[in-house]
Amino acid sequence: MAFKIGFGQYIAADSPVHKLDPRTKLICSLAFMIAAFSVKTPSQLIFAAFACGALLMASKVPARAVMRSMQPVLVVLALLGLFNLFFVQTGPALLLVGPMRITTDGLWAAVLYVTRFAVAIVAGTLIMLTTTPTALSDAFDVLLSPLSRVGLPGHEVAMVLSLMLRFIPTLADDATAISEAQRARGASLSSGSLRRRAHATKALLISLLASALRHANNLSRALDARCYAGDAARTHLHPLRFTYRDAAATITLCVYVVVLTMLR
């Protein structure tokens, strides 16, 4: 049983989005996602979906890769749409099937909330697909550095976020190896009774937790062996610099927010 994790995997491409400073991408994506949750009218929803599609085309990332990264949340989005469709009972009725009643407000709520979440998730996914983990780490470090001036561990928080992203494929490989070892011993996560599969899943989770703790212990020893200190002053091999592309991206985002506000 292979665990294919699309989240957090960088896809190289020659696109304007890839060439942006990672700090610009983080800030603009956060603003884009916040703006998506402020959408309330059909015109705003259409404009936000169109902007999301334009962003996806500008990134030159295959739509299949984006869908693969979003696969874990597609079920949640589907349940969210069905919940709003069948449980929002205000407005004129569109369809009556036995005890179920679908109304105009329920249909609009299902479309609105699912689309808003999808737009926000696509924007967040593109950050991971168009930015290397090293660039993300540097961006987190720079953006959180003001916390260090007030006594908070800004660099340590940035490092934890960077390590979290780097450990996703590592833990996925460990999960694949553990599941194959269990299958070789007669256990299986995809066959047998529900009780047997639950027992196999419990064994997988316990083994995966032990593997994660082992990786964390080895990492801490490696940091101690290198005399790592979180508050030490550091330089970067490739310092981050804002360019005209970042200014253009920021202006484009501001125009998008203004138009989205006017459409309300």
C-alpha positions in Angstrom: 0.0 0.0 0.0 1.7 3.2 -1.2 1.0 6.5 0.5 1.3 9.1 -2.3 1.5 12.5 -0.8 1.1 15.4 -3.2 1.0 18.1 -0.6 4.3 19.9 -0.1 5.9 18.7 -3.3 7.6 21.4 -5.4 7.0 21.4 -9.1 9.6 23.3 -11.2 8.4 25.5 -14.0 9.3 28.8 -15.7 6.4 30.9 -14.6 5.9 34.4 -13.1 4.6 32.8 -9.9 7.8 30.7 -9.5 10.0 33.8 -9.9 8.3 35.8 -7.2 10.0 36.4 -3.8 8.7 33.7 -1.4 7.8 36.5 1.1 5.6 38.1 -1.6 3.9 34.8 -2.3 3.2 34.1 1.3 1.7 37.5 2.1 -0.3 37.7 -1.2 -1.6 34.2 -0.8 -2.7 34.9 2.8 -4.5 38.1 1.6 -6.0 36.2 -1.3 -7.4 33.5 1.0 -8.8 36.1 3.4 -10.5 37.9 0.6 -12.0 34.6 -0.6 -13.8 34.1 2.7 -15.4 37.6 2.3 -17.2 36.6 -0.9 -21.0 36.9 -0.4 -22.6 37.7 -3.8 -22.8 35.7 -7.1 -20.8 38.3 -8.9 -18.0 38.2 -6.3 -18.0 34.4 -6.4 -17.6 34.4 -10.2 -14.9 37.0 -10.1 -13.0 35.1 -7.3 -13.2 31.8 -9.3 -12.0 33.5 -12.4 -9.1 35.1 -10.5 -8.2 31.7 -9.1 -8.2 30.1 -12.6 -6.0 32.9 -13.9 -3.6 32.4 -11.0 -3.5 28.7 -11.8 -2.7 29.4 -15.4 0.0 31.9 -14.5 1.7 29.3 -12.3 1.9 26.8 -15.1 1.3 24.0 -12.6 -0.8 21.1 -14.1 -4.3 21.1 -12.8 -3.9 17.3 -12.1 -1.1 18.1 -9.6 -3.3 20.6 -7.8 -6.1 18.2 -7.6 -3.8 15.5 -6.3 -2.6 17.9 -3.6 -6.2 18.8 -2.7 -7.4 15.2 -2.7 -7.5 14.8 1.1 -9.9 17.8 1.4 -12.2 17.0 -1.5 -14.3 14.7 0.6 -14.6 17.4 3.2 -15.7 19.9 0.6 -18.3 17.4 -0.7 -19.7 16.8 2.8 -19.8 20.5 3.4 -21.8 21.0 0.2 -24.2 18.2 1.0 -24.7 19.5 4.6 -25.6 23.0 3.4 -27.8 21.6 0.6 -30.0 19.5 2.8 -30.0 21.3 6.1 -30.5 24.9 5.0 -34.3 25.0 4.7 -34.9 28.7 4.1 -36.1 30.1 0.8 -38.5 28.7 -1.9 -38.4 24.9 -2.4 -36.7 23.6 -5.5 -37.1 19.9 -5.0 -39.1 17.7 -2.7 -38.1 14.1 -2.3 -39.9 12.5 0.6 -38.7 14.1 3.8 -35.8 15.9 2.0 -36.4 19.5 0.9 -33.9 21.4 -1.3 -34.4 25.1 -1.3 -32.8 28.0 -3.2 -30.9 29.2 -0.1 -29.6 25.7 0.5 -28.3 25.4 -3.1 -26.7 28.8 -2.9 -25.1 28.0 0.5 -23.7 24.8 -0.9 -22.2 26.5 -4.0 -20.9 29.5 -2.0 -19.1 27.8 0.8 -17.6 25.0 -1.3 -16.3 27.5 -3.9 -14.9 29.8 -1.2 -13.0 27.0 0.5 -11.9 25.6 -2.9 -10.5 29.0 -4.0 -8.6 29.5 -0.7 -7.2 25.9 -0.7 -6.0 26.3 -4.3 -4.2 29.5 -3.4 -2.5 27.8 -0.4 -1.7 24.7 -2.5 0.0 26.8 -5.2 2.4 28.2 -2.5 3.6 24.7 -1.8 3.8 23.7 -5.4 5.7 26.8 -6.7 8.1 27.4 -3.8 11.0 25.2 -2.6 11.1 24.2 1.0 14.4 26.1 1.4 12.8 29.3 0.1 9.8 28.8 2.3 12.1 28.4 5.3 13.9 31.6 4.5 10.7 33.5 4.0 9.3 32.2 7.3 12.5 33.2 9.0 12.5 36.7 7.7 8.8 37.3 8.2 8.9 36.0 11.8 12.1 37.7 12.7 10.3 40.7 14.3 9.1 38.3 17.0 12.7 37.8 18.2 12.9 41.6 19.0 10.1 41.2 21.6 11.5 38.1 23.2 9.6 35.5 21.2 11.3 32.6 19.4 10.7 33.8 15.8 13.6 31.8 14.2 12.6 28.6 16.1 9.0 28.8 15.0 10.2 29.3 11.4 12.5 26.3 11.7 9.7 24.1 13.1 7.5 25.1 10.1 10.3 24.3 7.7 11.0 20.9 9.3 7.3 20.1 9.3 7.2 20.5 5.5 10.4 18.5 5.0 9.1 15.6 7.1 5.9 15.1 5.2 7.5 13.0 2.4 9.7 11.2 4.9 6.7 10.1 7.0 4.9 9.1 3.9 7.8 6.8 2.9 7.8 5.4 6.4 4.1 4.7 6.3 4.5 2.9 3.0 7.4 0.7 4.4 5.4 -0.1 7.5 2.3 -1.0 5.7 4.2 -3.3 3.3 6.0 -5.0 6.3 2.6 -5.6 7.9 1.1 -7.0 4.7 4.1 -9.4 4.5 3.1 -10.6 8.0 -0.5 -11.1 7.0 -2.0 -7.8 8.0 -3.8 -5.6 5.5 -5.5 -2.2 5.6 -7.7 -2.8 2.6 -9.1 -6.3 3.1 -10.6 -8.4 5.8 -13.2 -7.6 8.4 -13.7 -4.1 9.9 -12.2 -5.2 13.2 -9.1 -6.7 11.5 -8.6 -3.5 9.4 -9.0 -1.3 12.5 -6.3 -3.5 14.3 -4.0 -3.1 11.3 -4.6 0.7 11.3 -3.8 0.9 15.0 -0.6 -1.0 14.5 0.4 1.3 11.6 -0.3 4.5 13.6 1.7 3.3 16.6 4.7 2.3 14.4 4.5 5.6 12.5 4.5 7.5 15.8 7.6 5.6 16.9 9.3 6.3 13.6 8.5 10.1 13.9 9.9 10.1 17.4 13.0 8.4 16.2 13.5 10.9 13.4 13.0 13.8 15.9 15.5 12.3 18.3 18.1 11.8 15.5 17.5 15.4 14.3 18.0 16.8 17.8 21.2 14.9 18.2 22.4 16.2 14.8 21.6 19.8 15.8 23.5 19.4 19.1 26.5 17.9 17.3 26.6 21.0 15.1 26.3 23.3 18.1 23.1 24.7 16.8 21.8 27.8 18.6 18.4 29.3 17.7 19.3 32.9 18.6 22.6 33.0 16.6 23.0 35.5 13.9 22.9 33.9 10.4 23.4 34.9 6.8 21.9 33.3 3.7 23.7 31.9 0.6 20.9 33.3 -1.6 19.5 36.5 0.1 15.9 37.3 -0.7 15.3 40.4 -2.8 12.1 42.2 -3.9 12.0 42.9 -7.7 9.6 44.6 -10.1 7.7 41.2 -10.3 6.9 41.4 -6.6 5.6 45.0 -7.0 3.5 44.0 -9.9 2.0 41.1 -8.0 1.2 43.3 -5.0 -0.5 45.9 -7.2 -2.5 43.1 -8.9 -3.6 41.8 -5.6 -4.7 45.3 -4.4 -6.7 45.8 -7.6 -8.3 42.3 -7.1 -9.3 43.2 -3.6 -10.7 46.6 -4.7 -12.8 45.1 -7.5 -14.0 42.3 -5.2 -15.1 44.9 -2.7 -16.9 47.0 -5.4 -18.8 44.0 -6.6 -20.4 43.6 -3.2 
